[in-house]
């Protein structure tokens, strides 16, 4: 039987690091957080990190990798981790890494992502290949983990052309024009373990976004008066949701279909660990999936003590961060660690 104390859990100090580190400590791991000087104070304050490694810039991340390797650390990726380092650097990291690095490119590239979700037989919003095709309200999104930054709504080709003028040349060439679906945003948190071979529902959330949510508090008359204010979708926080129980069978099937399809498009291992389907639930009770996050999402942060769904399954508080640590722990103890690391 493997020994948990021979490993440590490490991550970058941002996004969901507090949850990841606390979950690791709860499962008996030593913890390491990699911080810039301006972020270290948070992890000192909450005491979830046994060791803080300071770095001037994440551009120099590779310089601290020898120390992580020396301590037999397992690095846990999250949204900021991927955004700061980029796919190429993540794929070339030398320290232990929890998850399948090959998934990163499928998550970051919307064309590949769409192939994957289509293979899973999920309902997807229509994609417009050119602004000339716009014949309904659309939302314009940009590739990569940006936290909703820069997204905008357009209603016609002229409207699109007028709004895209404010973006960089790279952004003007690297975006997706997606049908805007009317409904309730639902972010579904899942976990799939290659050790248990089961998909679990971890919880649900919706995002609190600036300034679109604050604009919604203003009357239509006053919104018209704010002629120069366009809605933006920068995520500032997350609000927990308990979904109607009658939706749960469909939700579970969607997660299972995503995992099955992932093993076909990214063989042999596919996606494992935490992931999130970002959906719109329509009045017709249909789930439209507009994105997948193939890692832990910040929407799990309200559930550091567990969600109503993990409370039903576990006899202890089980956050997604702790579920990651438990997966690693079970892999170590059953001598299957190679199934969860790269």
C-alpha positions as CSV (number, residue, x, y, z in Angstrom):
1,X,0.0,0.0,0.0
2,X,1.3,3.5,-0.9
3,X,1.9,6.2,1.7
4,X,0.2,9.5,1.4
5,X,2.9,11.3,3.4
6,X,5.4,10.7,0.6
7,X,3.5,13.3,-1.5
8,X,2.5,16.9,-1.3
9,X,-0.2,18.9,-3.0
10,X,0.8,22.1,-4.8
11,X,-1.0,24.8,-6.8
12,X,-0.7,28.5,-7.8
13,X,-2.2,31.0,-5.4
14,X,-5.4,32.1,-7.2
15,X,-8.9,30.9,-8.4
16,X,-9.7,27.9,-6.2
17,X,-6.4,27.4,-4.4
18,X,-7.8,27.9,-0.9
19,X,-10.3,25.1,-1.5
20,X,-7.7,22.8,-3.1
21,X,-5.2,23.3,-0.3
22,X,-7.7,22.9,2.5
23,X,-9.1,19.7,0.9
24,X,-5.6,18.4,0.6
25,X,-4.8,19.0,4.3
26,X,-8.1,17.4,5.3
27,X,-7.0,14.3,3.5
28,X,-3.6,14.3,5.2
29,X,-1.3,15.8,2.6
30,X,1.3,18.5,3.1
31,X,0.5,21.6,1.0
32,X,2.5,24.1,-1.1
33,X,1.2,27.3,-2.7
34,X,3.2,29.2,-5.3
35,X,2.5,32.9,-5.0
36,X,3.6,36.3,-6.2
37,X,4.4,38.8,-3.5
38,X,1.0,40.5,-3.7
39,X,-0.9,37.3,-3.2
40,X,1.1,35.5,-0.5
41,X,-0.7,37.3,2.4
42,X,-4.0,35.6,1.6
43,X,-2.5,32.1,2.1
44,X,-0.7,33.2,5.3
45,X,-4.0,34.5,6.6
46,X,-6.0,31.4,6.1
47,X,-3.3,28.9,7.0
48,X,-4.1,26.3,4.3
49,X,-0.5,26.1,3.0
50,X,2.3,24.4,4.9
51,X,4.8,26.1,2.6
52,X,4.6,29.3,0.5
53,X,7.0,29.5,-2.5
54,X,7.3,33.1,-3.6
55,X,8.0,33.9,-7.3
56,X,8.3,37.4,-8.9
57,X,6.3,36.4,-11.9
58,X,4.6,33.3,-13.3
59,X,6.8,33.9,-16.4
60,X,9.5,32.3,-14.2
61,X,7.4,29.4,-13.0
62,X,9.8,26.8,-14.4
63,X,12.5,28.0,-12.0
64,X,10.7,26.6,-9.0
65,X,9.9,23.2,-10.6
66,X,13.0,21.5,-9.3
67,X,11.9,22.3,-5.8
68,X,8.4,20.8,-6.5
69,X,10.0,17.7,-7.9
70,X,12.4,17.4,-4.9
71,X,9.4,17.5,-2.6
72,X,7.4,15.0,-4.7
73,X,4.6,17.5,-5.1
74,X,1.5,16.9,-7.2
75,X,0.4,20.0,-9.0
76,X,-3.3,20.7,-9.3
77,X,-4.3,22.9,-12.2
78,X,-7.2,25.4,-12.1
79,X,-8.4,28.3,-14.3
80,X,-5.8,30.8,-13.3
81,X,-3.0,28.2,-13.5
82,X,-3.9,27.5,-17.2
83,X,-4.4,31.2,-18.0
84,X,-1.0,32.3,-16.4
85,X,1.1,29.5,-17.9
86,X,-0.7,28.7,-21.2
87,X,-1.3,25.3,-22.8
88,X,2.2,24.8,-24.2
89,X,4.0,25.4,-20.9
90,X,1.5,23.3,-18.9
91,X,2.1,20.4,-21.3
92,X,5.8,20.7,-20.8
93,X,5.8,20.8,-17.0
94,X,8.1,18.2,-15.3
95,X,6.5,17.9,-11.9
96,X,3.7,15.5,-11.1
97,X,0.4,16.9,-12.6
98,X,-3.1,15.8,-11.7
99,X,-5.2,15.3,-14.8
100,X,-4.8,14.7,-18.5
101,X,-2.7,17.5,-20.1
102,X,-4.0,16.6,-23.5
103,X,-7.5,17.8,-22.5
104,X,-6.2,21.4,-22.2
105,X,-6.2,22.0,-26.0
106,X,-9.7,20.6,-26.4
107,X,-11.0,22.9,-23.7
108,X,-9.2,26.0,-25.0
109,X,-10.1,25.7,-28.7
110,X,-13.8,26.2,-29.3
111,X,-13.8,24.2,-32.5
112,X,-12.3,21.1,-30.8
113,X,-14.5,21.7,-27.8
114,X,-17.6,21.7,-30.1
115,X,-16.5,18.4,-31.7
116,X,-16.2,16.8,-28.3
117,X,-19.6,18.0,-27.0
118,X,-21.3,17.1,-30.2
119,X,-19.9,13.6,-30.0
120,X,-21.4,13.5,-26.5
121,X,-24.8,14.2,-28.1
122,X,-25.4,17.4,-26.1
123,X,-27.5,20.3,-27.4
124,X,-25.3,23.2,-28.4
125,X,-26.1,26.8,-29.4
126,X,-25.7,27.6,-33.1
127,X,-22.3,29.0,-34.2
128,X,-22.1,31.6,-36.9
129,X,-19.0,31.4,-39.2
130,X,-19.3,35.0,-40.3
131,X,-21.0,38.2,-39.0
132,X,-22.9,38.2,-42.3
133,X,-24.8,35.2,-41.1
134,X,-26.2,36.8,-37.9
135,X,-29.9,36.7,-37.9
136,X,-30.7,36.7,-34.2
137,X,-29.1,37.9,-30.9
138,X,-25.6,36.5,-30.5
139,X,-22.9,36.5,-27.8
140,X,-19.3,37.0,-29.0
141,X,-16.7,35.2,-26.9
142,X,-13.0,34.9,-27.0
143,X,-10.8,31.8,-26.7
144,X,-9.0,30.7,-23.5
145,X,-9.7,31.2,-19.8
146,X,-10.7,34.9,-19.6
147,X,-13.4,34.9,-16.9
148,X,-15.9,36.3,-19.3
149,X,-13.8,39.4,-20.1
150,X,-14.6,41.1,-23.3
151,X,-17.8,39.2,-24.2
152,X,-20.5,41.2,-25.9
153,X,-23.9,40.9,-27.4
154,X,-24.7,41.8,-31.0
155,X,-28.0,41.7,-32.9
156,X,-26.9,42.2,-36.5
157,X,-23.8,42.3,-38.7
158,X,-23.7,46.1,-38.4
159,X,-24.0,45.9,-34.6
160,X,-21.1,43.3,-34.5
161,X,-18.8,45.4,-36.7
162,X,-19.4,48.5,-34.6
163,X,-18.6,46.8,-31.3
164,X,-15.6,44.7,-32.5
165,X,-13.8,47.9,-33.5
166,X,-12.8,48.3,-29.8
167,X,-10.8,45.0,-29.7
168,X,-7.2,44.2,-30.6
169,X,-6.3,42.7,-33.9
170,X,-5.7,39.3,-32.3
171,X,-9.1,39.4,-30.6
172,X,-10.8,40.4,-33.8
173,X,-9.4,37.3,-35.4
174,X,-9.8,34.9,-32.5
175,X,-13.4,34.8,-31.4
176,X,-16.6,32.8,-31.7
177,X,-20.1,34.1,-32.6
178,X,-22.6,32.1,-30.7
179,X,-26.4,32.1,-30.7
180,X,-27.7,33.8,-27.5
181,X,-30.0,31.3,-25.8
182,X,-32.7,32.7,-23.5
183,X,-32.9,30.8,-20.2
184,X,-31.3,30.4,-16.8
185,X,-27.5,30.0,-16.7
186,X,-26.6,26.8,-14.8
187,X,-23.1,25.7,-14.2
188,X,-22.9,21.9,-13.4
189,X,-20.0,20.7,-11.3
190,X,-18.9,17.1,-11.9
191,X,-16.2,14.8,-10.8
192,X,-15.0,11.6,-12.6
193,X,-12.6,9.3,-11.0
194,X,-10.6,6.7,-13.0
195,X,-10.2,4.9,-9.7
196,X,-13.9,4.3,-9.0
197,X,-15.0,4.8,-12.7
198,X,-18.0,6.8,-11.6
199,X,-19.3,10.3,-12.5
200,X,-20.5,12.3,-9.5
201,X,-22.6,15.5,-9.3
202,X,-20.7,17.9,-7.0
203,X,-23.0,20.9,-7.2
204,X,-24.4,23.8,-9.2
205,X,-23.8,27.5,-9.4
206,X,-24.6,30.6,-11.4
207,X,-22.1,33.5,-11.9
208,X,-22.5,37.0,-10.7
209,X,-21.2,39.1,-13.6
210,X,-20.3,42.8,-14.0
211,X,-21.9,44.8,-15.3
212,X,-24.7,42.7,-16.9
213,X,-26.2,41.8,-13.5
214,X,-26.2,45.3,-12.2
215,X,-27.8,46.6,-15.4
216,X,-30.6,44.1,-14.8
217,X,-31.5,46.1,-11.7
218,X,-32.1,49.2,-13.8
219,X,-35.5,49.9,-15.5
220,X,-35.7,49.6,-19.3
221,X,-36.3,53.3,-19.5
222,X,-33.2,54.1,-17.6
223,X,-31.1,51.6,-19.5
224,X,-32.0,53.4,-22.7
225,X,-30.8,56.6,-21.1
226,X,-27.4,54.9,-20.4
227,X,-26.5,55.1,-24.1
228,X,-22.8,54.5,-23.7
229,X,-23.0,51.6,-21.3
230,X,-22.7,48.2,-23.0
231,X,-23.2,45.0,-20.9
232,X,-20.1,43.1,-20.0
233,X,-19.7,39.6,-18.5
234,X,-16.6,39.8,-16.2
235,X,-17.2,37.2,-13.4
236,X,-17.0,38.7,-9.9
237,X,-18.4,35.9,-7.9
238,X,-20.5,32.7,-7.8
239,X,-23.9,32.0,-6.3
240,X,-24.9,28.4,-5.2
241,X,-28.0,26.8,-6.7
242,X,-30.0,23.7,-5.7
243,X,-31.5,22.3,-8.9
244,X,-35.0,20.7,-9.1
245,X,-34.5,17.0,-8.3
246,X,-36.4,16.0,-11.5
247,X,-33.5,17.4,-13.6
248,X,-30.8,15.3,-11.9
249,X,-31.2,12.1,-14.1
250,X,-30.6,14.2,-17.2
251,X,-27.7,16.1,-15.6
252,X,-26.0,12.8,-14.6
253,X,-26.4,11.3,-18.1
254,X,-24.9,14.5,-19.6
255,X,-21.8,14.1,-17.5
256,X,-21.5,10.4,-18.3
257,X,-21.8,11.1,-22.0
258,X,-19.1,13.7,-21.8
259,X,-16.6,11.3,-20.2
260,X,-17.5,8.5,-22.7
261,X,-16.9,10.9,-25.6
262,X,-13.7,12.2,-24.1
263,X,-12.2,8.7,-24.2
264,X,-12.9,8.6,-27.9
265,X,-11.6,12.0,-28.9
266,X,-8.7,12.1,-26.4
267,X,-7.7,8.4,-26.1
268,X,-7.1,6.4,-24.1
269,X,-7.7,8.1,-20.8
270,X,-9.9,11.0,-21.8
271,X,-11.0,13.5,-19.1
272,X,-10.8,12.7,-15.4
273,X,-11.0,14.7,-12.2
274,X,-13.3,17.7,-11.8
275,X,-15.1,19.4,-14.8
276,X,-18.0,21.7,-15.4
277,X,-20.7,22.0,-18.1
278,X,-21.7,25.6,-18.5
279,X,-25.4,25.5,-19.6
280,X,-28.5,27.5,-20.3
281,X,-31.7,25.8,-19.1
282,X,-34.6,27.0,-21.3
283,X,-38.3,27.3,-20.4
284,X,-38.8,24.2,-22.4
285,X,-36.6,22.4,-19.9
286,X,-33.8,21.8,-22.4
287,X,-30.1,22.1,-21.4
288,X,-28.0,23.9,-24.0
289,X,-24.3,23.4,-23.3
290,X,-22.2,26.4,-24.4
291,X,-18.8,25.5,-22.8
292,X,-16.9,22.9,-20.8
293,X,-14.2,23.6,-18.2
294,X,-12.1,20.5,-18.0
295,X,-10.8,21.3,-14.5
296,X,-12.0,22.7,-11.1
297,X,-14.0,25.8,-11.6
298,X,-14.4,28.8,-9.2
299,X,-18.1,28.1,-9.0
300,X,-17.2,25.2,-6.5
301,X,-15.8,27.7,-4.0
302,X,-19.2,28.3,-2.2
303,X,-19.0,24.6,-1.3
304,X,-15.8,24.4,0.7
305,X,-17.8,22.5,3.4
306,X,-19.6,20.5,0.7
307,X,-22.8,20.8,-1.3
308,X,-26.2,19.3,-0.6
309,X,-25.3,16.6,-3.2
310,X,-21.9,15.7,-1.6
311,X,-23.6,15.6,1.8
312,X,-25.9,12.9,0.5
313,X,-22.9,10.8,-0.7
314,X,-20.2,11.4,1.9
315,X,-20.2,11.3,5.6
316,X,-17.8,14.2,5.8
317,X,-17.6,17.7,4.2
318,X,-16.5,17.1,0.6
319,X,-15.6,20.1,-1.5
320,X,-14.3,19.5,-5.1
321,X,-10.9,20.4,-3.8
322,X,-11.1,17.7,-1.2
323,X,-12.5,15.2,-3.8
324,X,-9.3,15.8,-5.8
325,X,-7.2,15.0,-2.8
326,X,-9.3,11.9,-2.0
327,X,-8.9,10.6,-5.6
328,X,-5.1,11.0,-5.3
329,X,-5.1,9.4,-1.8
330,X,-7.2,6.4,-3.0
331,X,-4.9,6.1,-6.1
332,X,-1.8,6.0,-3.8
333,X,-3.3,3.6,-1.3
334,X,-4.4,1.1,-4.0
335,X,-1.1,1.6,-5.9
336,X,-2.8,3.1,-9.0
337,X,-1.2,6.5,-8.9
338,X,-0.2,6.3,-12.5
339,X,-4.0,6.6,-13.4
340,X,-4.3,10.1,-12.1
341,X,-0.9,11.7,-12.8
342,X,1.0,13.0,-15.8
